[in-house]
Amino acid sequence: TPADKLRIVRDWKARGAVVAMTGDGVNDAPALKKADIGVAMGVIGTDVSKEAADMILLDDNFVSIVKGIKEGRTIFQNLKKFVHYVFTSNASELFTVIFGVLLRIPAPISAIQILAIDLGTDIFPSFSLGLEPQEPGISESRSINAKENIISLHGFKRIIYIGIIMAAGAVFAFMWSMLRGGWHFKFKIDINSLLYLKSTTAAYAVLSMTQMANLLQSRSEKLTPMQLGFFKNKYAIGAIFISITILLSFMYVPFFQKYLHTSPIDWKDWIVVIVSTFAVFFFEEAR
């Protein structure tokens, strides 16, 4: 009876369970409202039951509930991936500046270049994570705690150490470029000089490219890109190519060089960029 339904919902919630309750009649409305997720029938259900429910089955098929759970879990996981990716980018930029202060060197990257990363090369990759397909075994995974944080302690540690690796590569690229150009630690340098512009561009390239490796590894917290299917998320692969194109345009097109304070870099700097990118990728792969 409707009274039994309401009692069942209360008892299960008292045990700490997340309860979904189905119903179609007017008398089912209290139980649908009391449940964490009220599920009303779309075909035979009354208007009252539909208004009280959180979900309406348009086909009155309980299999649709399972599909809804899968979709909901996928959305939640993709939200976590998006947040991880964006926060890792911000952490790498923050640590790059902090390392520069601790080492008492000129700023390894300029403010306008940080904006170029956030508004240029990071936009498409972050959006592509929202379109990540369902991970294998999502139906068998444990239910999601309603109080679970988007970023867990483990996820926070992951953001920190990946951010440190990316920042270390950027600072190394900056310092090596500066030292090769004749700069020494006790020297001051004009921020408008070609050497400084080229060195900050090297750091900018490292942060941008390592984010591409981070994108591939952000597709799952537990599975590698190979296990997921490297090309399964075509949007992520496309986003990488678009972001690299934007990066190269910012570095080599005179119009962007003028406003972003960038300059072409040497092949030795590109070696640091490539090594740093593979370091982020394989460090996460090993984890």
ChimeraX commands (.cxc) that place a marker at each C-alpha (Angstrom):
marker #1 position 0.00,0.00,0.00 radius 0.5
marker #1 position 1.04,3.65,-0.28 radius 0.5
marker #1 position 1.51,3.65,3.52 radius 0.5
marker #1 position 3.89,0.69,3.22 radius 0.5
marker #1 position 5.84,2.51,0.53 radius 0.5
marker #1 position 6.31,5.53,2.76 radius 0.5
marker #1 position 7.39,3.36,5.69 radius 0.5
marker #1 position 9.90,1.47,3.50 radius 0.5
marker #1 position 11.42,4.74,2.32 radius 0.5
marker #1 position 11.77,6.05,5.87 radius 0.5
marker #1 position 13.31,2.82,7.17 radius 0.5
marker #1 position 15.88,2.57,4.39 radius 0.5
marker #1 position 16.82,6.25,4.71 radius 0.5
marker #1 position 17.24,5.73,8.45 radius 0.5
marker #1 position 19.84,3.07,7.58 radius 0.5
marker #1 position 21.71,5.62,5.49 radius 0.5
marker #1 position 20.67,4.21,2.11 radius 0.5
marker #1 position 19.94,6.27,-1.00 radius 0.5
marker #1 position 16.38,5.33,-1.90 radius 0.5
marker #1 position 14.56,5.39,-5.23 radius 0.5
marker #1 position 10.80,4.72,-5.17 radius 0.5
marker #1 position 8.51,4.11,-8.12 radius 0.5
marker #1 position 4.83,5.00,-8.26 radius 0.5
marker #1 position 1.96,5.99,-10.54 radius 0.5
marker #1 position -1.01,6.96,-8.38 radius 0.5
marker #1 position -2.06,9.96,-6.32 radius 0.5
marker #1 position -1.51,8.01,-3.11 radius 0.5
marker #1 position 2.10,7.31,-4.11 radius 0.5
marker #1 position 2.98,11.02,-4.05 radius 0.5
marker #1 position 4.12,11.12,-0.36 radius 0.5
marker #1 position 6.54,8.23,-0.89 radius 0.5
marker #1 position 7.85,9.70,-4.15 radius 0.5
marker #1 position 8.44,13.00,-2.38 radius 0.5
marker #1 position 10.10,11.41,0.65 radius 0.5
marker #1 position 12.48,9.25,-1.40 radius 0.5
marker #1 position 15.85,10.58,-2.52 radius 0.5
marker #1 position 14.72,9.91,-6.09 radius 0.5
marker #1 position 11.02,9.59,-6.88 radius 0.5
marker #1 position 10.30,7.79,-10.14 radius 0.5
marker #1 position 6.86,8.27,-11.72 radius 0.5
marker #1 position 5.34,6.41,-14.66 radius 0.5
marker #1 position 5.00,8.62,-17.73 radius 0.5
marker #1 position 2.24,6.67,-19.46 radius 0.5
marker #1 position -0.09,5.48,-16.70 radius 0.5
marker #1 position 1.09,7.86,-13.99 radius 0.5
marker #1 position -1.14,10.63,-12.63 radius 0.5
marker #1 position -0.22,14.29,-12.83 radius 0.5
marker #1 position 0.16,14.40,-9.06 radius 0.5
marker #1 position 2.70,11.55,-9.05 radius 0.5
marker #1 position 4.65,13.17,-11.89 radius 0.5
marker #1 position 4.83,16.50,-10.07 radius 0.5
marker #1 position 6.07,14.80,-6.89 radius 0.5
marker #1 position 8.73,12.75,-8.73 radius 0.5
marker #1 position 12.33,13.61,-9.65 radius 0.5
marker #1 position 12.35,11.30,-12.67 radius 0.5
marker #1 position 9.56,10.36,-15.11 radius 0.5
marker #1 position 9.76,7.16,-17.16 radius 0.5
marker #1 position 8.28,8.16,-20.50 radius 0.5
marker #1 position 8.09,4.50,-21.57 radius 0.5
marker #1 position 7.12,3.04,-18.13 radius 0.5
marker #1 position 10.08,0.68,-18.56 radius 0.5
marker #1 position 12.20,0.00,-15.48 radius 0.5
marker #1 position 15.23,-0.66,-17.73 radius 0.5
marker #1 position 15.25,3.09,-18.32 radius 0.5
marker #1 position 16.07,3.56,-14.64 radius 0.5
marker #1 position 19.28,1.57,-15.09 radius 0.5
marker #1 position 20.17,3.65,-18.16 radius 0.5
marker #1 position 19.50,6.82,-16.15 radius 0.5
marker #1 position 21.82,5.65,-13.37 radius 0.5
marker #1 position 24.59,4.94,-15.88 radius 0.5
marker #1 position 24.15,8.35,-17.46 radius 0.5
marker #1 position 24.10,10.06,-14.07 radius 0.5
marker #1 position 27.30,8.32,-12.97 radius 0.5
marker #1 position 28.97,9.24,-16.25 radius 0.5
marker #1 position 28.02,12.90,-15.83 radius 0.5
marker #1 position 29.35,12.93,-12.26 radius 0.5
marker #1 position 32.62,11.26,-13.28 radius 0.5
marker #1 position 33.09,13.66,-16.19 radius 0.5
marker #1 position 32.51,16.59,-13.86 radius 0.5
marker #1 position 35.29,15.30,-11.61 radius 0.5
marker #1 position 37.59,14.87,-14.62 radius 0.5
marker #1 position 36.87,18.41,-15.79 radius 0.5
marker #1 position 37.58,19.88,-12.34 radius 0.5
marker #1 position 40.78,17.82,-12.00 radius 0.5
marker #1 position 42.05,18.98,-15.38 radius 0.5
marker #1 position 41.34,22.68,-14.77 radius 0.5
marker #1 position 42.71,22.68,-11.22 radius 0.5
marker #1 position 45.89,20.90,-12.35 radius 0.5
marker #1 position 46.47,23.62,-14.95 radius 0.5
marker #1 position 45.99,26.31,-12.31 radius 0.5
marker #1 position 48.27,24.47,-9.87 radius 0.5
marker #1 position 51.06,24.23,-12.45 radius 0.5
marker #1 position 50.85,27.96,-13.15 radius 0.5
marker #1 position 50.86,28.76,-9.42 radius 0.5
marker #1 position 53.87,26.52,-8.70 radius 0.5
marker #1 position 55.76,28.00,-11.66 radius 0.5
marker #1 position 55.43,31.46,-10.13 radius 0.5
marker #1 position 56.26,30.18,-6.62 radius 0.5
marker #1 position 59.39,28.34,-7.85 radius 0.5
marker #1 position 60.50,31.54,-9.56 radius 0.5
marker #1 position 60.17,33.47,-6.30 radius 0.5
marker #1 position 61.98,30.78,-4.26 radius 0.5
marker #1 position 64.84,30.62,-6.77 radius 0.5
marker #1 position 65.01,34.43,-6.93 radius 0.5
marker #1 position 64.86,34.53,-10.69 radius 0.5
marker #1 position 62.78,36.72,-13.03 radius 0.5
marker #1 position 59.17,35.57,-13.43 radius 0.5
marker #1 position 59.32,32.37,-15.54 radius 0.5
marker #1 position 56.00,33.19,-17.20 radius 0.5
marker #1 position 54.10,36.43,-17.69 radius 0.5
marker #1 position 50.52,37.14,-16.66 radius 0.5
marker #1 position 49.37,37.50,-20.27 radius 0.5
marker #1 position 50.83,34.08,-21.09 radius 0.5
marker #1 position 48.96,32.52,-18.18 radius 0.5
marker #1 position 45.78,34.01,-19.64 radius 0.5
marker #1 position 46.77,32.60,-23.03 radius 0.5
marker #1 position 46.87,29.13,-21.46 radius 0.5
marker #1 position 43.56,29.49,-19.61 radius 0.5
marker #1 position 41.64,31.13,-22.44 radius 0.5
marker #1 position 43.48,29.64,-25.41 radius 0.5
marker #1 position 44.97,26.18,-25.18 radius 0.5
marker #1 position 42.92,24.91,-22.20 radius 0.5
marker #1 position 39.36,25.60,-23.35 radius 0.5
marker #1 position 38.80,22.84,-25.90 radius 0.5
marker #1 position 40.52,20.05,-23.90 radius 0.5
marker #1 position 38.47,20.83,-20.79 radius 0.5
marker #1 position 35.23,20.78,-22.78 radius 0.5
marker #1 position 36.16,17.45,-24.37 radius 0.5
marker #1 position 36.29,15.78,-20.94 radius 0.5
marker #1 position 32.60,16.58,-20.52 radius 0.5
marker #1 position 31.96,14.39,-23.57 radius 0.5
marker #1 position 33.95,11.41,-22.32 radius 0.5
marker #1 position 32.04,8.12,-22.96 radius 0.5
marker #1 position 31.03,5.79,-20.14 radius 0.5
marker #1 position 33.93,3.98,-18.53 radius 0.5
marker #1 position 33.92,0.16,-18.56 radius 0.5
marker #1 position 32.34,-1.37,-15.46 radius 0.5
marker #1 position 30.40,1.76,-14.50 radius 0.5
marker #1 position 27.32,-0.36,-13.75 radius 0.5
marker #1 position 29.21,-2.61,-11.33 radius 0.5
marker #1 position 31.00,0.21,-9.50 radius 0.5
marker #1 position 29.89,1.20,-6.04 radius 0.5
marker #1 position 27.08,3.70,-5.64 radius 0.5
marker #1 position 28.06,7.35,-5.28 radius 0.5
marker #1 position 27.79,8.83,-1.81 radius 0.5
marker #1 position 25.52,11.88,-1.92 radius 0.5
marker #1 position 28.01,13.67,0.37 radius 0.5
marker #1 position 31.07,12.75,-1.70 radius 0.5
marker #1 position 33.26,15.69,-2.65 radius 0.5
marker #1 position 34.08,16.50,-6.26 radius 0.5
marker #1 position 37.76,16.49,-5.25 radius 0.5
marker #1 position 38.80,13.82,-2.74 radius 0.5
marker #1 position 42.03,13.89,-0.72 radius 0.5
marker #1 position 43.56,11.49,-3.24 radius 0.5
marker #1 position 42.43,13.70,-6.10 radius 0.5
marker #1 position 43.90,16.76,-4.37 radius 0.5
marker #1 position 47.28,15.02,-3.96 radius 0.5
marker #1 position 47.15,14.05,-7.63 radius 0.5
marker #1 position 46.56,17.67,-8.63 radius 0.5
marker #1 position 49.50,18.81,-6.50 radius 0.5
marker #1 position 52.13,16.36,-7.72 radius 0.5
marker #1 position 51.19,16.67,-11.39 radius 0.5
marker #1 position 51.20,20.46,-11.02 radius 0.5
marker #1 position 54.68,20.29,-9.48 radius 0.5
marker #1 position 56.02,18.13,-12.34 radius 0.5
marker #1 position 54.61,20.52,-14.93 radius 0.5
marker #1 position 55.94,23.59,-13.11 radius 0.5
marker #1 position 59.39,22.03,-12.65 radius 0.5
marker #1 position 59.60,21.44,-16.40 radius 0.5
marker #1 position 58.52,25.02,-17.12 radius 0.5
marker #1 position 61.03,26.57,-14.71 radius 0.5
marker #1 position 63.83,24.34,-16.03 radius 0.5
marker #1 position 63.00,25.37,-19.62 radius 0.5
marker #1 position 63.03,29.04,-18.60 radius 0.5
marker #1 position 66.32,28.88,-16.70 radius 0.5
marker #1 position 68.13,26.80,-19.32 radius 0.5
marker #1 position 67.07,29.22,-22.05 radius 0.5
marker #1 position 68.20,32.19,-19.96 radius 0.5
marker #1 position 71.57,30.64,-19.06 radius 0.5
marker #1 position 72.26,29.71,-22.68 radius 0.5
marker #1 position 71.63,33.35,-23.61 radius 0.5
marker #1 position 74.31,34.62,-21.21 radius 0.5
marker #1 position 72.17,35.47,-18.18 radius 0.5
marker #1 position 73.44,34.70,-14.65 radius 0.5
marker #1 position 71.63,34.62,-11.32 radius 0.5
marker #1 position 73.06,37.94,-10.12 radius 0.5
marker #1 position 72.08,39.76,-13.31 radius 0.5
marker #1 position 68.89,41.71,-13.84 radius 0.5
marker #1 position 67.21,41.49,-17.20 radius 0.5
marker #1 position 64.92,43.71,-19.24 radius 0.5
marker #1 position 61.50,42.04,-19.47 radius 0.5
marker #1 position 61.20,43.36,-23.02 radius 0.5
marker #1 position 64.47,41.79,-24.16 radius 0.5
marker #1 position 64.41,39.03,-26.76 radius 0.5
marker #1 position 66.11,36.57,-24.38 radius 0.5
marker #1 position 63.47,37.02,-21.69 radius 0.5
marker #1 position 60.61,36.76,-24.18 radius 0.5
marker #1 position 62.06,33.57,-25.65 radius 0.5
marker #1 position 62.65,32.05,-22.20 radius 0.5
marker #1 position 59.12,32.76,-20.95 radius 0.5
marker #1 position 57.78,31.36,-24.21 radius 0.5
marker #1 position 59.68,28.12,-23.51 radius 0.5
marker #1 position 58.01,27.90,-20.09 radius 0.5
marker #1 position 54.66,28.71,-21.67 radius 0.5
marker #1 position 55.14,25.91,-24.23 radius 0.5
marker #1 position 55.96,23.42,-21.48 radius 0.5
marker #1 position 52.84,24.26,-19.46 radius 0.5
marker #1 position 50.63,24.11,-22.55 radius 0.5
marker #1 position 51.98,20.83,-23.90 radius 0.5
marker #1 position 52.10,19.03,-20.55 radius 0.5
marker #1 position 48.42,19.84,-20.23 radius 0.5
marker #1 position 47.84,17.71,-23.33 radius 0.5
marker #1 position 49.40,14.74,-21.52 radius 0.5
marker #1 position 47.35,15.62,-18.46 radius 0.5
marker #1 position 44.21,15.64,-20.62 radius 0.5
marker #1 position 44.79,12.07,-21.76 radius 0.5
marker #1 position 45.41,10.92,-18.19 radius 0.5
marker #1 position 42.45,12.88,-16.80 radius 0.5
marker #1 position 40.06,10.75,-18.85 radius 0.5
marker #1 position 40.00,8.26,-15.97 radius 0.5
marker #1 position 41.27,8.10,-12.42 radius 0.5
marker #1 position 41.84,4.33,-12.51 radius 0.5
marker #1 position 42.28,3.34,-16.16 radius 0.5
marker #1 position 45.05,4.30,-18.57 radius 0.5
marker #1 position 44.30,5.84,-21.99 radius 0.5
marker #1 position 45.19,2.49,-23.57 radius 0.5
marker #1 position 42.70,0.63,-21.40 radius 0.5
marker #1 position 40.00,3.20,-22.16 radius 0.5
marker #1 position 40.71,3.17,-25.88 radius 0.5
marker #1 position 43.11,5.86,-27.01 radius 0.5
marker #1 position 40.82,7.19,-29.75 radius 0.5
marker #1 position 37.49,6.44,-28.05 radius 0.5
marker #1 position 36.98,10.10,-27.15 radius 0.5
marker #1 position 37.45,11.70,-30.55 radius 0.5
marker #1 position 36.69,15.11,-29.05 radius 0.5
marker #1 position 39.76,14.86,-26.81 radius 0.5
marker #1 position 42.03,13.95,-29.74 radius 0.5
marker #1 position 40.57,16.81,-31.79 radius 0.5
marker #1 position 41.00,19.20,-28.86 radius 0.5
marker #1 position 44.69,18.28,-28.62 radius 0.5
marker #1 position 45.28,19.10,-32.29 radius 0.5
marker #1 position 43.36,22.38,-31.99 radius 0.5
marker #1 position 45.25,23.38,-28.84 radius 0.5
marker #1 position 48.64,22.61,-30.40 radius 0.5
marker #1 position 47.67,24.68,-33.43 radius 0.5
marker #1 position 46.69,27.56,-31.15 radius 0.5
marker #1 position 49.96,27.20,-29.22 radius 0.5
marker #1 position 52.08,27.33,-32.38 radius 0.5
marker #1 position 50.09,30.31,-33.66 radius 0.5
marker #1 position 50.66,32.19,-30.42 radius 0.5
marker #1 position 54.38,31.45,-30.64 radius 0.5
marker #1 position 55.12,32.00,-34.33 radius 0.5
marker #1 position 52.52,34.41,-35.75 radius 0.5
marker #1 position 53.81,38.01,-35.40 radius 0.5
marker #1 position 50.35,39.40,-34.56 radius 0.5
marker #1 position 50.06,37.18,-31.46 radius 0.5
marker #1 position 53.73,37.62,-30.56 radius 0.5
marker #1 position 53.18,41.34,-30.19 radius 0.5
marker #1 position 50.30,41.07,-27.71 radius 0.5
marker #1 position 51.22,37.87,-25.86 radius 0.5
marker #1 position 54.93,38.72,-25.52 radius 0.5
marker #1 position 56.02,35.45,-27.11 radius 0.5
marker #1 position 58.91,34.52,-29.39 radius 0.5
marker #1 position 60.03,31.45,-31.38 radius 0.5
marker #1 position 62.11,29.05,-29.28 radius 0.5
marker #1 position 65.18,26.92,-30.13 radius 0.5
marker #1 position 65.11,23.20,-30.83 radius 0.5
marker #1 position 66.83,22.64,-27.48 radius 0.5
marker #1 position 63.85,24.24,-25.78 radius 0.5
marker #1 position 61.52,21.94,-27.71 radius 0.5
marker #1 position 63.43,18.97,-26.29 radius 0.5
marker #1 position 62.57,20.17,-22.78 radius 0.5
marker #1 position 58.94,20.60,-23.85 radius 0.5
marker #1 position 58.75,17.05,-25.22 radius 0.5
marker #1 position 60.55,15.46,-22.25 radius 0.5
marker #1 position 58.28,17.29,-19.78 radius 0.5
marker #1 position 55.18,16.20,-21.69 radius 0.5
marker #1 position 56.23,12.54,-21.67 radius 0.5
marker #1 position 57.22,12.82,-17.99 radius 0.5
marker #1 position 53.66,13.85,-17.03 radius 0.5
marker #1 position 52.15,11.15,-19.23 radius 0.5
marker #1 position 54.32,8.25,-18.05 radius 0.5
marker #1 position 54.33,9.28,-14.39 radius 0.5
marker #1 position 50.54,9.02,-14.37 radius 0.5
marker #1 position 50.71,5.88,-16.52 radius 0.5
marker #1 position 52.92,4.25,-13.88 radius 0.5
marker #1 position 50.55,5.26,-11.10 radius 0.5
marker link #1:1,2 radius 0.2
marker link #1:2,3 radius 0.2
marker link #1:3,4 radius 0.2
marker link #1:4,5 radius 0.2
marker link #1:5,6 radius 0.2
marker link #1:6,7 radius 0.2
marker link #1:7,8 radius 0.2
marker link #1:8,9 radius 0.2
marker link #1:9,10 radius 0.2
marker link #1:10,11 radius 0.2
marker link #1:11,12 radius 0.2
marker link #1:12,13 radius 0.2
marker link #1:13,14 radius 0.2
marker link #1:14,15 radius 0.2
marker link #1:15,16 radius 0.2
marker link #1:16,17 radius 0.2
marker link #1:17,18 radius 0.2
marker link #1:18,19 radius 0.2
marker link #1:19,20 radius 0.2
marker link #1:20,21 radius 0.2
marker link #1:21,22 radius 0.2
marker link #1:22,23 radius 0.2
marker link #1:23,24 radius 0.2
marker link #1:24,25 radius 0.2
marker link #1:25,26 radius 0.2
marker link #1:26,27 radius 0.2
marker link #1:27,28 radius 0.2
marker link #1:28,29 radius 0.2
marker link #1:29,30 radius 0.2
marker link #1:30,31 radius 0.2
marker link #1:31,32 radius 0.2
marker link #1:32,33 radius 0.2
marker link #1:33,34 radius 0.2
marker link #1:34,35 radius 0.2
marker link #1:35,36 radius 0.2
marker link #1:36,37 radius 0.2
marker link #1:37,38 radius 0.2
marker link #1:38,39 radius 0.2
marker link #1:39,40 radius 0.2
marker link #1:40,41 radius 0.2
marker link #1:41,42 radius 0.2
marker link #1:42,43 radius 0.2
marker link #1:43,44 radius 0.2
marker link #1:44,45 radius 0.2
marker link #1:45,46 radius 0.2
marker link #1:46,47 radius 0.2
marker link #1:47,48 radius 0.2
marker link #1:48,49 radius 0.2
marker link #1:49,50 radius 0.2
marker link #1:50,51 radius 0.2
marker link #1:51,52 radius 0.2
marker link #1:52,53 radius 0.2
marker link #1:53,54 radius 0.2
marker link #1:54,55 radius 0.2
marker link #1:55,56 radius 0.2
marker link #1:56,57 radius 0.2
marker link #1:57,58 radius 0.2
marker link #1:58,59 radius 0.2
marker link #1:59,60 radius 0.2
marker link #1:60,61 radius 0.2
marker link #1:61,62 radius 0.2
marker link #1:62,63 radius 0.2
marker link #1:63,64 radius 0.2
marker link #1:64,65 radius 0.2
marker link #1:65,66 radius 0.2
marker link #1:66,67 radius 0.2
marker link #1:67,68 radius 0.2
marker link #1:68,69 radius 0.2
marker link #1:69,70 radius 0.2
marker link #1:70,71 radius 0.2
marker link #1:71,72 radius 0.2
marker link #1:72,73 radius 0.2
marker link #1:73,74 radius 0.2
marker link #1:74,75 radius 0.2
marker link #1:75,76 radius 0.2
marker link #1:76,77 radius 0.2
marker link #1:77,78 radius 0.2
marker link #1:78,79 radius 0.2
marker link #1:79,80 radius 0.2
marker link #1:80,81 radius 0.2
marker link #1:81,82 radius 0.2
marker link #1:82,83 radius 0.2
marker link #1:83,84 radius 0.2
marker link #1:84,85 radius 0.2
marker link #1:85,86 radius 0.2
marker link #1:86,87 radius 0.2
marker link #1:87,88 radius 0.2
marker link #1:88,89 radius 0.2
marker link #1:89,90 radius 0.2
marker link #1:90,91 radius 0.2
marker link #1:91,92 radius 0.2
marker link #1:92,93 radius 0.2
marker link #1:93,94 radius 0.2
marker link #1:94,95 radius 0.2
marker link #1:95,96 radius 0.2
marker link #1:96,97 radius 0.2
marker link #1:97,98 radius 0.2
marker link #1:98,99 radius 0.2
marker link #1:99,100 radius 0.2
marker link #1:100,101 radius 0.2
marker link #1:101,102 radius 0.2
marker link #1:102,103 radius 0.2
marker link #1:103,104 radius 0.2
marker link #1:104,105 radius 0.2
marker link #1:105,106 radius 0.2
marker link #1:106,107 radius 0.2
marker link #1:107,108 radius 0.2
marker link #1:108,109 radius 0.2
marker link #1:109,110 radius 0.2
marker link #1:110,111 radius 0.2
marker link #1:111,112 radius 0.2
marker link #1:112,113 radius 0.2
marker link #1:113,114 radius 0.2
marker link #1:114,115 radius 0.2
marker link #1:115,116 radius 0.2
marker link #1:116,117 radius 0.2
marker link #1:117,118 radius 0.2
marker link #1:118,119 radius 0.2
marker link #1:119,120 radius 0.2
marker link #1:120,121 radius 0.2
marker link #1:121,122 radius 0.2
marker link #1:122,123 radius 0.2
marker link #1:123,124 radius 0.2
marker link #1:124,125 radius 0.2
marker link #1:125,126 radius 0.2
marker link #1:126,127 radius 0.2
marker link #1:127,128 radius 0.2
marker link #1:128,129 radius 0.2
marker link #1:129,130 radius 0.2
marker link #1:130,131 radius 0.2
marker link #1:131,132 radius 0.2
marker link #1:132,133 radius 0.2
marker link #1:133,134 radius 0.2
marker link #1:134,135 radius 0.2
marker link #1:135,136 radius 0.2
marker link #1:136,137 radius 0.2
marker link #1:137,138 radius 0.2
marker link #1:138,139 radius 0.2
marker link #1:139,140 radius 0.2
marker link #1:140,141 radius 0.2
marker link #1:141,142 radius 0.2
marker link #1:142,143 radius 0.2
marker link #1:143,144 radius 0.2
marker link #1:144,145 radius 0.2
marker link #1:145,146 radius 0.2
marker link #1:146,147 radius 0.2
marker link #1:147,148 radius 0.2
marker link #1:148,149 radius 0.2
marker link #1:149,150 radius 0.2
marker link #1:150,151 radius 0.2
marker link #1:151,152 radius 0.2
marker link #1:152,153 radius 0.2
marker link #1:153,154 radius 0.2
marker link #1:154,155 radius 0.2
marker link #1:155,156 radius 0.2
marker link #1:156,157 radius 0.2
marker link #1:157,158 radius 0.2
marker link #1:158,159 radius 0.2
marker link #1:159,160 radius 0.2
marker link #1:160,161 radius 0.2
marker link #1:161,162 radius 0.2
marker link #1:162,163 radius 0.2
marker link #1:163,164 radius 0.2
marker link #1:164,165 radius 0.2
marker link #1:165,166 radius 0.2
marker link #1:166,167 radius 0.2
marker link #1:167,168 radius 0.2
marker link #1:168,169 radius 0.2
marker link #1:169,170 radius 0.2
marker link #1:170,171 radius 0.2
marker link #1:171,172 radius 0.2
marker link #1:172,173 radius 0.2
marker link #1:173,174 radius 0.2
marker link #1:174,175 radius 0.2
marker link #1:175,176 radius 0.2
marker link #1:176,177 radius 0.2
marker link #1:177,178 radius 0.2
marker link #1:178,179 radius 0.2
marker link #1:179,180 radius 0.2
marker link #1:180,181 radius 0.2
marker link #1:181,182 radius 0.2
marker link #1:182,183 radius 0.2
marker link #1:183,184 radius 0.2
marker link #1:184,185 radius 0.2
marker link #1:185,186 radius 0.2
marker link #1:186,187 radius 0.2
marker link #1:187,188 radius 0.2
marker link #1:188,189 radius 0.2
marker link #1:189,190 radius 0.2
marker link #1:190,191 radius 0.2
marker link #1:191,192 radius 0.2
marker link #1:192,193 radius 0.2
marker link #1:193,194 radius 0.2
marker link #1:194,195 radius 0.2
marker link #1:195,196 radius 0.2
marker link #1:196,197 radius 0.2
marker link #1:197,198 radius 0.2
marker link #1:198,199 radius 0.2
marker link #1:199,200 radius 0.2
marker link #1:200,201 radius 0.2
marker link #1:201,202 radius 0.2
marker link #1:202,203 radius 0.2
marker link #1:203,204 radius 0.2
marker link #1:204,205 radius 0.2
marker link #1:205,206 radius 0.2
marker link #1:206,207 radius 0.2
marker link #1:207,208 radius 0.2
marker link #1:208,209 radius 0.2
marker link #1:209,210 radius 0.2
marker link #1:210,211 radius 0.2
marker link #1:211,212 radius 0.2
marker link #1:212,213 radius 0.2
marker link #1:213,214 radius 0.2
marker link #1:214,215 radius 0.2
marker link #1:215,216 radius 0.2
marker link #1:216,217 radius 0.2
marker link #1:217,218 radius 0.2
marker link #1:218,219 radius 0.2
marker link #1:219,220 radius 0.2
marker link #1:220,221 radius 0.2
marker link #1:221,222 radius 0.2
marker link #1:222,223 radius 0.2
marker link #1:223,224 radius 0.2
marker link #1:224,225 radius 0.2
marker link #1:225,226 radius 0.2
marker link #1:226,227 radius 0.2
marker link #1:227,228 radius 0.2
marker link #1:228,229 radius 0.2
marker link #1:229,230 radius 0.2
marker link #1:230,231 radius 0.2
marker link #1:231,232 radius 0.2
marker link #1:232,233 radius 0.2
marker link #1:233,234 radius 0.2
marker link #1:234,235 radius 0.2
marker link #1:235,236 radius 0.2
marker link #1:236,237 radius 0.2
marker link #1:237,238 radius 0.2
marker link #1:238,239 radius 0.2
marker link #1:239,240 radius 0.2
marker link #1:240,241 radius 0.2
marker link #1:241,242 radius 0.2
marker link #1:242,243 radius 0.2
marker link #1:243,244 radius 0.2
marker link #1:244,245 radius 0.2
marker link #1:245,246 radius 0.2
marker link #1:246,247 radius 0.2
marker link #1:247,248 radius 0.2
marker link #1:248,249 radius 0.2
marker link #1:249,250 radius 0.2
marker link #1:250,251 radius 0.2
marker link #1:251,252 radius 0.2
marker link #1:252,253 radius 0.2
marker link #1:253,254 radius 0.2
marker link #1:254,255 radius 0.2
marker link #1:255,256 radius 0.2
marker link #1:256,257 radius 0.2
marker link #1:257,258 radius 0.2
marker link #1:258,259 radius 0.2
marker link #1:259,260 radius 0.2
marker link #1:260,261 radius 0.2
marker link #1:261,262 radius 0.2
marker link #1:262,263 radius 0.2
marker link #1:263,264 radius 0.2
marker link #1:264,265 radius 0.2
marker link #1:265,266 radius 0.2
marker link #1:266,267 radius 0.2
marker link #1:267,268 radius 0.2
marker link #1:268,269 radius 0.2
marker link #1:269,270 radius 0.2
marker link #1:270,271 radius 0.2
marker link #1:271,272 radius 0.2
marker link #1:272,273 radius 0.2
marker link #1:273,274 radius 0.2
marker link #1:274,275 radius 0.2
marker link #1:275,276 radius 0.2
marker link #1:276,277 radius 0.2
marker link #1:277,278 radius 0.2
marker link #1:278,279 radius 0.2
marker link #1:279,280 radius 0.2
marker link #1:280,281 radius 0.2
marker link #1:281,282 radius 0.2
marker link #1:282,283 radius 0.2
marker link #1:283,284 radius 0.2
marker link #1:284,285 radius 0.2
marker link #1:285,286 radius 0.2
marker link #1:286,287 radius 0.2
view
